[in-house]
Amino acid sequence: MRRSDFKAVKGIMDKVYSNMEGSWSSDEYSALIRKFPEGQIGIEDNGTLVAAALAIIVQYSDFGDRHTYAKITGNGKFDTHNPDGDTLYGVDVFVDPEYRSLRLGRRLYDARKELCENLNLRAMVAGGRIPGYAAYADEMTPAKYVEMVRNKEITDPILTFQLSNEFHVRKIIRGYLPYDSESKAFATLLEWLNVYYEEEEKLIGNQKSNVRIGIVQWQMRATRSLEDLLQQIEFFVDTVSGYKSDCVMFPEFFNAPLMALTNEDSPSVAIRAMAAFTEPIKAKMMELAVSYNINIVAGSMPVYEDGKLHNVAFLCRRDGTMDEQYKLHVTPDEASYWGMRGGDKLKCFETDFGKIGILVCYDVEFPELARMLSDEGMKILFVPFWTDTKNAYQRVRLCSQARAIENECYVAITGSVGNLPRVENMDIQYSQSAVFSPSDFAFPHDAIVAEATPNTEMTLIADLDLDLLKDLNSSGAVRNLRDRRKDLYSVSWVVKKADRDDELLSQGEERAPRTGKRKAIAAG
């Protein structure tokens, strides 16, 4: 908007606010245009202004939630505008009465949101009048009125519109506009969060919004030595990194061919002997991660420590660091053939392309785990698996697809193919590796980003747009994470008292009582 628009602005404001204080003065309007011209947005009909949205930028912490309209606008002088602030503050929105019911207000709010995103502001905040409240003031509190409007039991000409534009009510302010008799001087403090907000812009090392992952559908084959297996691993790392992938994932127990080298007849003895190969394979994968500049989800391998056998997935980062995720749920076969035990820690991993989770095979069939990882901010879930039959594979696949929808994340799965004649309990394999997405308009129509040919050794490369997950969370057709009934139920981690201080837990969990264990909460 320009200074020359003031005459039209005054005409509209005098109509809209005839029962209040009418239009601003020319000096007040000029101050807005001078201080923040791009924040003043209008809609014209054949050159005539018919609607407008006016705003300033503030450092919201300077004012807090208890501010008044006069305070945050500097009594109309707008010297509170701070170009280096973090919040777009809505000063006013108005539409010529003759142009109502054309959804012009929605277009103005969409333009404000775009402005907020392009200026990298944390949020858009506004004080909202509730002019319909006067008719209900004798029978309910402002809080009850807002709840009734939110539940569509009552329609308020302003609040209903703002809620439909993805604002949420932070609180109710008393005395926001003292002269607003229709609202009884109450107002709602409304906020719209910019999901694209980045606190600090780095010149080098910014987190990616587009991530390329590679997954290996691994052929089980007889091997003559550890060196043979390491060559096969390096071949796939080299191949996938050649496509400039950020990460490559191998299947669960991809190193099973080494079991035949142990020359042990007993499955339980053979897998414990094979665990001796895990350390040199880890060391080689760390070397490959750095030298090929790629993060490696190293499938899973057996680890025998302190007289206990575990199934462990390793994350080898390209910065030279390593992390691990123990398989938490062992299958009946793993327990009966091998005496394998489940771990007791769940981790959400930081990487240079965002937060990820790793659930080994059977673990993905327990939805609580993925939910807790999602609460920690996980965007990509990696599931290395081993299955022998198609029905076993279907359990992993279908549960992985469900986790992608429930948690608004991408899920990548991969297994092994072929056979191992001399390895008991791992003699046949079935796999169709795939990458799944949530199911909404921005994603593939069948929620499958990519999938491999069944039972064929191959690699799969997929590009994942993490910004689509942000859009889904804020404006998807359904919003599974936001719509959870946390007033009725929650998921928490049960940890022994002795282990509580070193455990990575889901967000929002309370500290354990001194006398016992953490309890899973199912309130309501």
NUNULUM-807201 format. One record per residue (C-alpha): residue in three letters; x negated, y negated, z. Coordinates in steps of 0.25 Angstrom, whole numbers, padded with zeros to 4 digits. Layout:
<pts>
<'ALA',<X,Y,Z>> ...
</pts>
This chain:
<pts>
<'MET',<0000,0000,0000>> <'ARG',<-0004,-0015,-0002>> <'ARG',<-0001,-0028,0005>> <'SER',<0008,-0031,-0006>> <'ASP',<0017,-0020,-0001>> <'PHE',<0021,-0027,0012>> <'LYS',<0034,-0033,0006>> <'ALA',<0039,-0019,0003>> <'VAL',<0034,-0014,0016>> <'LYS',<0041,-0025,0024>> <'GLY',<0054,-0022,0017>> <'ILE',<0054,-0007,0020>> <'MET',<0050,-0009,0034>> <'ASP',<0060,-0019,0037>> <'LYS',<0071,-0009,0032>> <'VAL',<0065,0003,0039>> <'TYR',<0062,-0004,0053>> <'SER',<0073,-0014,0053>> <'ASN',<0077,-0010,0067>> <'MET',<0063,-0011,0072>> <'GLU',<0052,-0021,0069>> <'GLY',<0053,-0021,0054>> <'SER',<0041,-0023,0045>> <'TRP',<0027,-0026,0049>> <'SER',<0021,-0039,0045>> <'SER',<0013,-0042,0033>> <'ASP',<0000,-0043,0042>> <'GLU',<0003,-0029,0048>> <'TYR',<0005,-0023,0034>> <'SER',<-0008,-0030,0029>> <'ALA',<-0016,-0025,0040>> <'LEU',<-0012,-0010,0037>> <'ILE',<-0016,-0012,0022>> <'ARG',<-0029,-0019,0025>> <'LYS',<-0034,-0009,0036>> <'PHE',<-0029,0004,0029>> <'PRO',<-0024,0002,0015>> <'GLU',<-0024,0017,0011>> <'GLY',<-0015,0021,0023>> <'GLN',<-0003,0012,0019>> <'ILE',<0005,0021,0009>> <'GLY',<0017,0017,0001>> <'ILE',<0027,0022,-0009>> <'GLU',<0032,0014,-0020>> <'ASP',<0044,0015,-0029>> <'ASN',<0041,0007,-0042>> <'GLY',<0031,-0002,-0035>> <'THR',<0040,-0005,-0023>> <'LEU',<0035,0001,-0009>> <'VAL',<0046,0010,-0003>> <'ALA',<0039,0018,0007>> <'ALA',<0026,0017,0015>> <'ALA',<0017,0024,0025>> <'LEU',<0007,0015,0033>> <'ALA',<-0004,0021,0042>> <'ILE',<-0018,0018,0049>> <'ILE',<-0029,0026,0054>> <'VAL',<-0032,0027,0068>> <'GLN',<-0041,0035,0078>> <'TYR',<-0030,0042,0085>> <'SER',<-0038,0044,0098>> <'ASP',<-0038,0029,0099>> <'PHE',<-0023,0029,0101>> <'GLY',<-0019,0043,0106>> <'ASP',<-0005,0048,0106>> <'ARG',<0001,0037,0115>> <'HIS',<-0001,0026,0106>> <'THR',<0010,0016,0101>> <'TYR',<0013,0011,0087>> <'ALA',<0008,-0003,0091>> <'LYS',<-0005,0002,0097>> <'ILE',<-0009,0011,0085>> <'THR',<-0005,0001,0075>> <'GLY',<-0012,-0010,0082>> <'ASN',<0001,-0018,0084>> <'GLY',<0002,-0019,0068>> <'LYS',<-0012,-0024,0066>> <'PHE',<-0017,-0010,0063>> <'ASP',<-0031,-0013,0069>> <'THR',<-0030,0001,0074>> <'HIS',<-0033,0007,0060>> <'ASN',<-0046,0014,0061>> <'PRO',<-0052,0019,0048>> <'ASP',<-0060,0029,0055>> <'GLY',<-0049,0035,0063>> <'ASP',<-0043,0049,0062>> <'THR',<-0028,0047,0061>> <'LEU',<-0019,0041,0051>> <'TYR',<-0008,0034,0059>> <'GLY',<0005,0032,0052>> <'VAL',<0010,0017,0055>> <'ASP',<0023,0018,0047>> <'VAL',<0031,0025,0036>> <'PHE',<0043,0019,0030>> <'VAL',<0052,0021,0018>> <'ASP',<0061,0011,0011>> <'PRO',<0075,0016,0015>> <'GLU',<0080,0016,0001>> <'TYR',<0069,0026,-0002>> <'ARG',<0071,0036,0009>> <'SER',<0074,0051,0006>> <'LEU',<0064,0051,-0005>> <'ARG',<0053,0057,0005>> <'LEU',<0044,0045,0003>> <'GLY',<0040,0047,0018>> <'ARG',<0035,0061,0015>> <'ARG',<0026,0055,0004>> <'LEU',<0021,0045,0013>> <'TYR',<0017,0055,0024>> <'ASP',<0011,0064,0013>> <'ALA',<0002,0052,0009>> <'ARG',<-0002,0049,0023>> <'LYS',<-0006,0064,0025>> <'GLU',<-0015,0063,0012>> <'LEU',<-0021,0050,0017>> <'CYS',<-0024,0056,0031>> <'GLU',<-0031,0068,0024>> <'ASN',<-0039,0060,0014>> <'LEU',<-0044,0051,0025>> <'ASN',<-0047,0063,0034>> <'LEU',<-0039,0058,0046>> <'ARG',<-0035,0068,0057>> <'ALA',<-0020,0066,0057>> <'MET',<-0009,0056,0054>> <'VAL',<-0001,0051,0066>> <'ALA',<0011,0043,0067>> <'GLY',<0021,0038,0077>> <'GLY',<0035,0042,0073>> <'ARG',<0048,0036,0077>> <'ILE',<0060,0044,0080>> <'PRO',<0071,0035,0077>> <'GLY',<0082,0047,0079>> <'TYR',<0078,0048,0093>> <'ALA',<0087,0036,0098>> <'ALA',<0100,0045,0095>> <'TYR',<0094,0056,0104>> <'ALA',<0087,0048,0115>> <'ASP',<0098,0050,0125>> <'GLU',<0098,0065,0124>> <'MET',<0083,0070,0122>> <'THR',<0069,0065,0124>> <'PRO',<0060,0061,0112>> <'ALA',<0053,0074,0113>> <'LYS',<0066,0082,0112>> <'TYR',<0070,0073,0100>> <'VAL',<0057,0076,0093>> <'GLU',<0058,0091,0095>> <'MET',<0073,0091,0090>> <'VAL',<0068,0083,0077>> <'ARG',<0056,0093,0075>> <'ASN',<0066,0105,0076>> <'LYS',<0076,0098,0066>> <'GLU',<0087,0097,0076>> <'ILE',<0086,0081,0074>> <'THR',<0082,0073,0062>> <'ASP',<0074,0060,0065>> <'PRO',<0072,0051,0053>> <'ILE',<0057,0050,0056>> <'LEU',<0052,0061,0064>> <'THR',<0059,0072,0056>> <'PHE',<0052,0066,0044>> <'GLN',<0038,0066,0051>> <'LEU',<0039,0080,0056>> <'SER',<0042,0085,0042>> <'ASN',<0029,0078,0037>> <'GLU',<0021,0087,0046>> <'PHE',<0019,0078,0058>> <'HIS',<0020,0083,0072>> <'VAL',<0023,0076,0084>> <'ARG',<0011,0074,0093>> <'LYS',<0020,0067,0104>> <'ILE',<0031,0057,0107>> <'ILE',<0027,0043,0110>> <'ARG',<0035,0033,0119>> <'GLY',<0035,0018,0115>> <'TYR',<0028,0020,0101>> <'LEU',<0037,0010,0095>> <'PRO',<0044,0003,0107>> <'TYR',<0054,-0004,0098>> <'ASP',<0059,0009,0091>> <'SER',<0072,0010,0097>> <'GLU',<0076,0022,0088>> <'SER',<0065,0030,0093>> <'LYS',<0067,0025,0107>> <'ALA',<0052,0020,0106>> <'PHE',<0048,0035,0105>> <'ALA',<0039,0040,0093>> <'THR',<0033,0053,0089>> <'LEU',<0018,0054,0087>> <'LEU',<0016,0062,0074>> <'GLU',<0004,0068,0069>> <'TRP',<0000,0075,0056>> <'LEU',<-0013,0082,0056>> <'ASN',<-0023,0081,0044>> <'VAL',<-0027,0096,0042>> <'TYR',<-0038,0091,0033>> <'TYR',<-0045,0082,0043>> <'GLU',<-0060,0084,0045>> <'GLU',<-0066,0077,0057>> <'GLU',<-0080,0075,0051>> <'GLU',<-0084,0075,0037>> <'LYS',<-0098,0082,0035>> <'LEU',<-0107,0080,0023>> <'ILE',<-0111,0094,0024>> <'GLY',<-0105,0106,0030>> <'ASN',<-0090,0103,0029>> <'GLN',<-0081,0114,0031>> <'LYS',<-0075,0120,0018>> <'SER',<-0061,0119,0014>> <'ASN',<-0063,0129,0003>> <'VAL',<-0069,0142,0007>> <'ARG',<-0074,0153,-0002>> <'ILE',<-0074,0167,0004>> <'GLY',<-0079,0180,-0002>> <'ILE',<-0075,0194,0003>> <'VAL',<-0082,0207,-0001>> <'GLN',<-0073,0219,-0003>> <'TRP',<-0084,0229,0000>> <'GLN',<-0087,0243,-0006>> <'MET',<-0091,0253,0004>> <'ARG',<-0102,0262,-0002>> <'ALA',<-0113,0271,0003>> <'THR',<-0125,0263,0007>> <'ARG',<-0140,0269,0008>> <'SER',<-0145,0258,0018>> <'LEU',<-0142,0245,0025>> <'GLU',<-0150,0238,0014>> <'ASP',<-0140,0243,0004>> <'LEU',<-0128,0237,0012>> <'LEU',<-0135,0224,0014>> <'GLN',<-0137,0223,-0001>> <'GLN',<-0123,0225,-0003>> <'ILE',<-0119,0214,0007>> <'GLU',<-0129,0204,0001>> <'PHE',<-0123,0207,-0013>> <'PHE',<-0109,0203,-0009>> <'VAL',<-0114,0191,-0001>> <'ASP',<-0122,0186,-0013>> <'THR',<-0110,0188,-0022>> <'VAL',<-0100,0181,-0014>> <'SER',<-0110,0170,-0010>> <'GLY',<-0112,0168,-0025>> <'TYR',<-0098,0162,-0026>> <'LYS',<-0101,0152,-0015>> <'SER',<-0092,0159,-0005>> <'ASP',<-0092,0154,0010>> <'CYS',<-0090,0167,0016>> <'VAL',<-0090,0182,0012>> <'MET',<-0084,0193,0020>> <'PHE',<-0087,0208,0020>> <'PRO',<-0077,0219,0025>> <'GLU',<-0077,0226,0039>> <'PHE',<-0087,0237,0040>> <'PHE',<-0093,0234,0026>> <'ASN',<-0106,0241,0032>> <'ALA',<-0099,0254,0034>> <'PRO',<-0108,0261,0023>> <'LEU',<-0119,0260,0033>> <'MET',<-0112,0270,0042>> <'ALA',<-0116,0281,0032>> <'LEU',<-0130,0278,0035>> <'THR',<-0129,0281,0050>> <'ASN',<-0127,0296,0047>> <'GLU',<-0118,0298,0058>> <'ASP',<-0106,0307,0058>> <'SER',<-0098,0301,0069>> <'PRO',<-0091,0288,0065>> <'SER',<-0093,0281,0078>> <'VAL',<-0108,0284,0078>> <'ALA',<-0109,0280,0063>> <'ILE',<-0103,0266,0065>> <'ARG',<-0111,0263,0078>> <'ALA',<-0124,0267,0070>> <'MET',<-0119,0258,0058>> <'ALA',<-0118,0246,0068>> <'ALA',<-0133,0246,0068>> <'PHE',<-0132,0240,0054>> <'THR',<-0124,0228,0058>> <'GLU',<-0135,0219,0063>> <'PRO',<-0143,0220,0051>> <'ILE',<-0131,0218,0042>> <'LYS',<-0127,0206,0050>> <'ALA',<-0141,0200,0049>> <'LYS',<-0141,0202,0034>> <'MET',<-0127,0196,0032>> <'MET',<-0132,0184,0040>> <'GLU',<-0144,0182,0031>> <'LEU',<-0134,0183,0019>> <'ALA',<-0125,0173,0025>> <'VAL',<-0136,0163,0026>> <'SER',<-0143,0166,0013>> <'TYR',<-0131,0167,0004>> <'ASN',<-0124,0155,0011>> <'ILE',<-0111,0162,0014>> <'ASN',<-0104,0166,0027>> <'ILE',<-0102,0181,0029>> <'VAL',<-0091,0188,0036>> <'ALA',<-0099,0201,0037>> <'GLY',<-0087,0211,0038>> <'SER',<-0088,0219,0050>> <'MET',<-0098,0229,0056>> <'PRO',<-0099,0238,0068>> <'VAL',<-0107,0232,0080>> <'TYR',<-0111,0242,0091>> <'GLU',<-0114,0234,0104>> <'ASP',<-0114,0237,0119>> <'GLY',<-0108,0251,0116>> <'LYS',<-0096,0246,0108>> <'LEU',<-0094,0246,0093>> <'HIS',<-0087,0234,0087>> <'ASN',<-0083,0230,0073>> <'VAL',<-0089,0216,0070>> <'ALA',<-0087,0205,0059>> <'PHE',<-0099,0196,0057>> <'LEU',<-0098,0182,0052>> <'CYS',<-0112,0178,0046>> <'ARG',<-0112,0163,0043>> <'ARG',<-0120,0156,0032>> <'ASP',<-0126,0147,0043>> <'GLY',<-0133,0159,0049>> <'THR',<-0123,0161,0061>> <'MET',<-0115,0174,0064>> <'ASP',<-0103,0177,0071>> <'GLU',<-0095,0190,0073>> <'GLN',<-0080,0195,0075>> <'TYR',<-0078,0208,0081>> <'LYS',<-0066,0216,0076>> <'LEU',<-0056,0216,0088>> <'HIS',<-0047,0227,0084>> <'VAL',<-0053,0240,0080>> <'THR',<-0044,0250,0072>> <'PRO',<-0041,0264,0078>> <'ASP',<-0051,0270,0068>> <'GLU',<-0062,0261,0073>> <'ALA',<-0059,0264,0087>> <'SER',<-0058,0279,0085>> <'TYR',<-0069,0282,0075>> <'TRP',<-0079,0272,0079>> <'GLY',<-0075,0267,0094>> <'MET',<-0075,0253,0089>> <'ARG',<-0071,0242,0098>> <'GLY',<-0064,0229,0096>> <'GLY',<-0070,0215,0099>> <'ASP',<-0064,0205,0108>> <'LYS',<-0068,0191,0102>> <'LEU',<-0061,0183,0091>> <'LYS',<-0068,0172,0084>> <'CYS',<-0065,0161,0074>> <'PHE',<-0078,0158,0066>> <'GLU',<-0083,0145,0062>> <'THR',<-0089,0145,0048>> <'ASP',<-0093,0134,0038>> <'PHE',<-0080,0136,0030>> <'GLY',<-0071,0136,0042>> <'LYS',<-0066,0145,0053>> <'ILE',<-0064,0160,0050>> <'GLY',<-0060,0172,0057>> <'ILE',<-0064,0187,0055>> <'LEU',<-0055,0198,0059>> <'VAL',<-0060,0212,0056>> <'CYS',<-0050,0221,0049>> <'TYR',<-0040,0226,0060>> <'ASP',<-0041,0213,0067>> <'VAL',<-0033,0205,0056>> <'GLU',<-0021,0214,0060>> <'PHE',<-0020,0207,0073>> <'PRO',<-0014,0193,0070>> <'GLU',<-0018,0187,0083>> <'LEU',<-0032,0187,0080>> <'ALA',<-0031,0179,0067>> <'ARG',<-0021,0169,0074>> <'MET',<-0032,0166,0085>> <'LEU',<-0042,0164,0074>> <'SER',<-0032,0155,0067>> <'ASP',<-0030,0147,0080>> <'GLU',<-0045,0145,0080>> <'GLY',<-0045,0139,0066>> <'MET',<-0048,0151,0057>> <'LYS',<-0046,0148,0042>> <'ILE',<-0051,0161,0036>> <'LEU',<-0050,0175,0042>> <'PHE',<-0059,0186,0037>> <'VAL',<-0055,0200,0038>> <'PRO',<-0065,0211,0035>> <'PHE',<-0058,0224,0035>> <'TRP',<-0060,0239,0032>> <'THR',<-0048,0248,0028>> <'ASP',<-0048,0262,0023>> <'THR',<-0034,0262,0017>> <'LYS',<-0024,0252,0010>> <'ASN',<-0014,0252,0022>> <'ALA',<-0025,0248,0031>> <'TYR',<-0030,0237,0021>> <'GLN',<-0016,0232,0021>> <'ARG',<-0015,0230,0035>> <'VAL',<-0027,0221,0035>> <'ARG',<-0023,0214,0022>> <'LEU',<-0008,0211,0027>> <'CYS',<-0013,0206,0040>> <'SER',<-0023,0197,0034>> <'GLN',<-0013,0191,0025>> <'ALA',<-0004,0189,0038>> <'ARG',<-0016,0182,0045>> <'ALA',<-0018,0172,0034>> <'ILE',<-0003,0168,0034>> <'GLU',<-0002,0168,0049>> <'ASN',<-0015,0160,0052>> <'GLU',<-0015,0151,0039>> <'CYS',<-0029,0156,0035>> <'TYR',<-0036,0164,0024>> <'VAL',<-0039,0179,0027>> <'ALA',<-0050,0186,0019>> <'ILE',<-0050,0202,0020>> <'THR',<-0060,0211,0015>> <'GLY',<-0063,0226,0016>> <'SER',<-0071,0237,0010>> <'VAL',<-0068,0247,-0002>> <'GLY',<-0074,0261,-0006>> <'ASN',<-0077,0273,0003>> <'LEU',<-0088,0278,0012>> <'PRO',<-0088,0293,0012>> <'ARG',<-0098,0295,0023>> <'VAL',<-0092,0285,0033>> <'GLU',<-0081,0291,0041>> <'ASN',<-0070,0281,0045>> <'MET',<-0074,0271,0033>> <'ASP',<-0073,0281,0022>> <'ILE',<-0063,0273,0013>> <'GLN',<-0060,0259,0011>> <'TYR',<-0048,0250,0006>> <'SER',<-0049,0235,0003>> <'GLN',<-0043,0224,-0004>> <'SER',<-0050,0211,0000>> <'ALA',<-0042,0198,0000>> <'VAL',<-0041,0184,0005>> <'PHE',<-0027,0179,0010>> <'SER',<-0021,0166,0012>> <'PRO',<-0009,0160,0019>> <'SER',<0004,0160,0011>> <'ASP',<0008,0147,0007>> <'PHE',<0009,0138,-0006>> <'ALA',<-0006,0134,-0006>> <'PHE',<-0011,0148,-0005>> <'PRO',<-0010,0160,-0015>> <'HIS',<0004,0165,-0017>> <'ASP',<0001,0178,-0011>> <'ALA',<-0008,0173,0000>> <'ILE',<-0020,0180,-0006>> <'VAL',<-0031,0172,-0010>> <'ALA',<-0039,0183,-0016>> <'GLU',<-0040,0199,-0016>> <'ALA',<-0049,0209,-0020>> <'THR',<-0047,0222,-0029>> <'PRO',<-0043,0233,-0019>> <'ASN',<-0054,0243,-0016>> <'THR',<-0065,0236,-0025>> <'GLU',<-0078,0231,-0021>> <'MET',<-0078,0216,-0024>> <'THR',<-0079,0202,-0018>> <'LEU',<-0068,0192,-0017>> <'ILE',<-0070,0177,-0017>> <'ALA',<-0059,0167,-0012>> <'ASP',<-0058,0152,-0010>> <'LEU',<-0050,0148,0002>> <'ASP',<-0045,0133,0004>> <'LEU',<-0045,0130,0019>> <'ASP',<-0037,0117,0017>> <'LEU',<-0025,0125,0012>> <'LEU',<-0024,0131,0026>> <'LYS',<-0024,0117,0032>> <'ASP',<-0012,0114,0023>> <'LEU',<-0005,0126,0026>> <'ASN',<-0006,0123,0041>> <'SER',<-0001,0109,0040>> <'SER',<0009,0111,0028>> <'GLY',<0011,0125,0025>> <'ALA',<0025,0131,0022>> <'VAL',<0023,0138,0035>> <'ARG',<0013,0135,0045>> <'ASN',<0010,0148,0054>> <'LEU',<-0001,0141,0063>> <'ARG',<0007,0129,0066>> <'ASP',<0020,0135,0068>> <'ARG',<0016,0146,0078>> <'ARG',<0025,0145,0090>> <'LYS',<0014,0143,0100>> <'ASP',<0025,0139,0110>> <'LEU',<0029,0154,0110>> <'TYR',<0016,0162,0108>> <'SER',<0001,0162,0106>> <'VAL',<-0011,0171,0104>> <'SER',<-0023,0171,0113>> <'TRP',<-0035,0180,0116>> <'VAL',<-0036,0189,0128>> <'VAL',<-0050,0189,0133>> <'LYS',<-0057,0196,0145>> <'LYS',<-0060,0186,0156>> <'ALA',<-0075,0189,0155>> <'ASP',<-0075,0186,0140>> <'ARG',<-0066,0173,0139>> <'ASP',<-0077,0163,0139>> <'ASP',<-0084,0168,0126>> <'GLU',<-0072,0172,0118>> <'LEU',<-0067,0164,0106>> <'LEU',<-0052,0162,0108>> <'SER',<-0040,0157,0101>> <'GLN',<-0037,0142,0102>> <'GLY',<-0028,0138,0113>> <'GLU',<-0030,0150,0123>> <'GLU',<-0031,0147,0138>> <'ARG',<-0042,0151,0146>> <'ALA',<-0041,0164,0153>> <'PRO',<-0037,0164,0168>> <'ARG',<-0048,0167,0177>> <'THR',<-0042,0180,0182>> <'GLY',<-0040,0188,0170>> <'LYS',<-0038,0188,0154>> <'ARG',<-0033,0179,0144>> <'LYS',<-0018,0183,0141>> <'ALA',<-0012,0182,0127>> <'ILE',<-0001,0172,0127>> <'ALA',<0013,0174,0122>> <'ALA',<0021,0163,0128>> <'GLY',<0036,0160,0126>> 
</pts>
